[in-house]
């Protein structure tokens, strides 16, 4: 199977990694012999890898959007 059908097994949920940085970065890496995705940059340190159950890239986009919305909402609540 090629990468088009690959499932992402882990996502980084570190709050500091939710920001879009606009730079050309690597979002996909291997963690525990499975594909893993970081919304910021897979090459940085400080990841908080959580299992996804195996999602597609399309599903992952929705998950990341929700994580960012919740993060922005909790920042507004603190103000």
Long-range contacts (C-beta under 8 A, 24 or more apart in sequence): 6-35, 7-35, 7-52, 7-54, 7-55, 7-56, 8-35, 8-36, 8-37, 8-52, 8-54, 8-55, 8-56, 8-57, 8-60, 9-34, 9-35, 9-36, 9-51, 9-52, 9-54, 10-34, 10-35, 10-36, 10-37, 10-49, 10-50, 10-51, 10-52, 11-36, 11-37, 11-38, 11-39, 11-49, 11-50, 11-52, 11-55, 11-60, 11-63, 11-64, 12-36, 12-37, 12-38, 12-39, 12-40, 12-42, 12-47, 12-48, 12-49, 12-50, 13-48, 13-49, 13-50, 13-67, 14-38, 14-46, 14-47, 14-48, 15-71, 16-40, 16-46, 17-41, 17-44, 17-46, 17-47, 17-48, 18-64, 18-67, 18-68, 18-71, 37-64, 39-64, 39-67, 39-68
